[in-house]
């Protein structure tokens, strides 16, 4: 199927729901965005969904009371006009999207290609009105044989990541789109598992709009105390993912208590997206309905 999108970027952002004043818990500005464009804490979803259709997902989220949708890499392998057409008129904003970069590949050519892909994703995110692109530095085991058997984090990988991010700083400034570094569990990566590691990379990079993605699922597995961690590193947080426990089910399904972490984020001045990225204990629509109610209450009580 071919799509034709003749909306201007301004028209698209207005019609797809970037201006949602009055629908949010707070009225503060998000980092990197003007207060009149993004009015504060909003709620988004990356999953769970039954359908691959962006439009069907967006319309469901609008019906349930969410404000945004996060676009994973599987939804970005189509023309930008097609994505804009599917979102047009839904009233749902794009909260963030996958950055899809391989900044720690041993092949310099692949790393260079990844930088260029990062520039393209930043431009795409700007057009879609997304706050940022999500970057996981690397998945799996270390691919540098001289360091693979030594304890992580590896200095060589740190250096490569900082060098790659520095190359993107001019593009981040030009587009106004953030880069969100996401620490993962040890099950998914050997490299960046803790918020402290991500914060150190951000400091070494020196980019004001490079932030942490603080994912409560990964933090439940890796951080000793989420509230303590976010008290120390919450000032680096630019985006939040949520899911409950080892099975990564929807917020409220355990139920996991987000309030200590939320309280630390509030003290750090966080005013951004709270995004569900989970599986569903039953029907996705029912799970997302419960999750929104639960997370809204947890944020208000924090």
C-alpha angles and dihedrals in degrees: 000000000000125000132203119199118188097168117120115235090252092051092046094050091049095047097041092055111259090135102064102149115171096023098089139081097239135027100216126119122258117237108274096013134088118250093238091058101043114026102195141273109024134171126235140169135220093173167043104051135149095212136058091211111111091204094052090048092049094048091050091051091049090052091050094049102255122139104209151024128218115219117219124201092265089065096047099064092093134077116288090236089058092053092048091049092052092050096041112119096000095111089228122124127211105248098187141328141212116279093201099201132154099205094156099049112131090228111086089205092057090047090053091049089050091055090053091047088051090055090051092049091049090054091046091049090050091054092048093047093240117161093224152336121255118232125191104191094215142336127223130001128350111279097200106092094201090061105025094098095046125087116276141268092070119207092219092055091046090053093048092049093050091047092050094048092048089057089058097048094091089052092048090052093045096049098035088225120133130228113225115203111208122205112207137197121276087251089068105033139012093208120058115022104141135063088229091062092051091048091052091052090050091052092049091047094050095209113146093204097048106100142165126265101219105205113190092203093058092039090054088058100040114023120079092215121007094200092052091046094050092044087060101034105021090103086070094052115112101161138017135215123193136199135138126252135316093320090055095226126165120295110276095026095108086016102243116193109237094172099094091052092042090051090054091049091051091052089050089054097249114174109165147093123327103200130191113223106169149107120259127248088212134341110005093226092052091044093051091047091055093041094056093050091047097048093045090054093045092052093048092049095046 
